[in-house]
Amino acid sequence: MGALFPGFGAGESTDWEATNEILGDRCCRGGGRAMKRLVVVADDSLIVEAIRIGFRTSGEFKLLGHANGRKTSARTIVDAAPDVVLVDDMDHSELAVSLIRAIKEQNDAITVLVLSIRMDPEWLDQVFDAGASGAISKAIQPAALSTLVRETLDGHVIHIGSRPSAAARDERLRVAAEDCPLTTREVEILQLVAAGSTNGEIARRLWVTEQTVKFHLSNIYRKLEVANRTQAGHYAHLNGLVAEAKQAPPALKIVAAS
């Protein structure tokens, strides 16, 4: 069986088309699972058809309709009252990111998942920042689509994103330091304290005496209204003053709970 989205050409898509179609033959009744309400957002009708194929045997989803992501408003989608919205990346368009953000702002209870041909970490970071709960590659097997969506809705799948860039981390630390009542040197010492350094290690690192370090720590405790280095380190972590340890960033991945 091939990929879910093999090389397809451009299809036509209306702004919004309601279908109320049961995807699959096994309707859930009685003690079975409740059927989930699904909206598909794409700018190509062939993508919508591929999704139908992917869900065809699940019997757990009702396709409320499909929308042209380049023309349909978030309000139209939200008004359909879906449980989950599948959003095509539309060639990694900013429109996709904006639409996800608008959907979540209007109804945060809706689960938004993204379908993407290229799992680019930087673009996916934007998607997750906008409120998406997961990203699914278009290279998956068709039968896996409904399973991935169902497991995400059940809370059995989490997303581990890439770390922020070095420039983004530096900017975050700079802004946090500007909002802090401490001097530049005091912030530097506080960061070392939060990282677990002793007074002696701090003194050697900064080329000062231990007495100087103690003097700065006394000022830090007073300004932050804390009693000891443990509380000072806690303040640093809570207020974004601690630089992350330098290590290779983790790959973007999907982790299934046991």
Secondary structure, 3 states (H helix, E strand, C coil): CCCCCCCCCCCCCCCEEEEEEEECCCCCCCCCCCCEEEEEECCCHHHHHHHHHHHCCCCCEEEEEEECCCCCCHHHHHHCCCCEEEEECCCCCHHHHHHHHHHHHHCCCCEEEEEECCCCHHHHHHHHHHCCCEEEECCCCHHHHHHHHHHHHCCCEEEECCCCCHHHHHHHHHHHHHCCCCCHHHHHHHHHHHCCCCHHHHHHHHCCCHHHHHHHHHHHHHHHCCCCHHHHHHHHHHCCCCCCCCCCCCCCEEEECC
